[in-house]
Amino acid sequence: MKNSIQKIVFDADDEVQCEWPLNFNRERKLNRVRNIQPIVEKILDCHLELDDSIEDASYFASLALWKYVPPDPKLYTAPGVERAGMSYALIHISFSCFGNLATIGSSGDPKDQFSIEKINRIVQVLNDNGFVFISEKDLFEKYHGTNPHFSGSTWGERYFPYL
């Protein structure tokens, strides 16, 4: 992790609060996400689902494009039991309650779903609107911040998990 990114994640940390810092204003932050949603949708040329009802987490919202995969009828199930399909995110943009941090990910590699140019444009939109983009690669680094609850975790488990 570069020193500049390390400073950003350290500065966003809180040694006591796990879900959100004391000065967190959910509605103001959600409005910022709602404002960038149409811009990001235009870049990706698709509708993104806004999840703004996240609770018990250190992130407060996400924008995602979901893909549904129907069940494989060739797979065996017990008689009378219907196999369900599954949904996975082609792309999701998550917004932390801490430090205006945001990250982009997917169930695969977002670069496999969308061009790197589009991802870079989204990063620019995030940065232009007061968010601080942190790559998933950096979030996989071991957490060594000040909150004892996250000892042994990663930076991603600090800023973007359900708790």
N, C-alpha and C positions, 0 to 999 in steps of 0.2 A: 504494500500500500504506500503510495507516494505520501510525503510529509504533508502536502497541502490537503489531501483527503483525510489523513489521520487527524489533522487539526480540526477539520470540519466535524468529524464524528465525535471527537473528544469534546468540542465546544457544545455540541447538541446534547450531550449526556447529562443526566441528573442523578446524583448519588442516592436520592431517596425515592423519587417518583418513578413508577414503572409504566403506567398506562399513558399518562400525559403530564406535562409540566404544569405548575400552578397557574401560569399565565396563558394557558391554551384557550383559544376562543374557537370552538368547533364551527359555529355558524359562519364566522368570517372566513375560516379556512375552506369550508365547503363551498362558499360563494366563489372563491378563487378557482376551485376545481371546476365548478359549473361554468365559469367564464372561459376556461381553456378547452372544455370538452368539445365544442363545435370546431375549434381550430384543429385539434388533434384528429377529429373525425374527418375533416376535409383532407388532411395530410394522408390519412390511411384509406380514404374513400370508403368508409363503412361507419355504421352506427356502433358506438361503444355503450355498454351497460354501466351506469354509475351505481356503485354500491355505497350508499351514504348512511347505512344503518349498522355499521360495524361497532360492536361492543366488546369489552373485555380484551382489548388489543392495544398495542402501542402504535397502531396506524388507524386512521379515521375514515379513509375512503379509498376506493379504487375505481379505475376505468378499465373495462375488459371487453374483449371480443371472444365470445364463447363458441365452440364448435361442438355439436351433438353428434355422437357416434352411436348408431342404433345397435342393439344386441346382435350378436352373431347367431343366427338360427341353427347353425350346425353344432353349436356347443350344447352339451347335455345339461339338462336341469331335471330336478326331481319332478315327477308327475304333479300337475296342478300348480307348479311354481313358475311364474313368468320371470324371465331374465330381463333385467333393466339395462338400458344403454348407459352411456356416461357422457359427461361434458368436460371439456378441458379448454383452458385459455390459450388461444392463439397468441394473444398479447394481453398483459395486464400492467397497468401503471398504478403503483401503490404510493400513498401519501402518508408519511409518518406524522405523529403528533409532536415529534421533537425536531427542532432545528429546520423546519421547512424542507426536510429531506424527502426525496422522491426517488423511486427506482422503477425500472422497466424490466419485465421478465415475461416468460411464457412457460407452458408445460413442456415445450421444447426449447429451442434457441430462437429468440425473437428475430434474429437475423435470417433464420431459415423461413420465416413467415413473411417478413417485410424487408425491403432493401435497407442496407445500412444508411443510405441517404435519407430515407424516411425516418428511421430511428434517430439519426442525428438532428433532423428537423424537429422532432418531438422534444429531444433534449434541449434544443435551443428555445423552444416555446416554454418549457418548464423553467429554464434559467431566466428568460425574459419576464416571466410572471412571478418571480420571487421564490421559486422552488430551487432546491439545490440537488442536482442529480448525483446519485451515488450508484455506481455500477454494481451489478450482482456479484461480480468477481471480487470487488472490494468488501462487499457485505459477507462473503464467506470467510473472511479473515477472523482470527480468534479475537474475541472481545477482551480488552484489558482496560476497561473504563473504571469508573468509581462506584457503580451500583453493585453491591454484593449479590443481589438476586440473579445477576446475569453471569456470574463467575462460571467459567467453563463453556460459555456460549460463544456464538459468533456475533459480529456487529449486526448482521441481518436478523438474528434472533433477538437482538436488543431493540431494534427499531421497527420491524415489520411483522411481528408474529401476533397470533392470538395468545393471550396469557392464561 
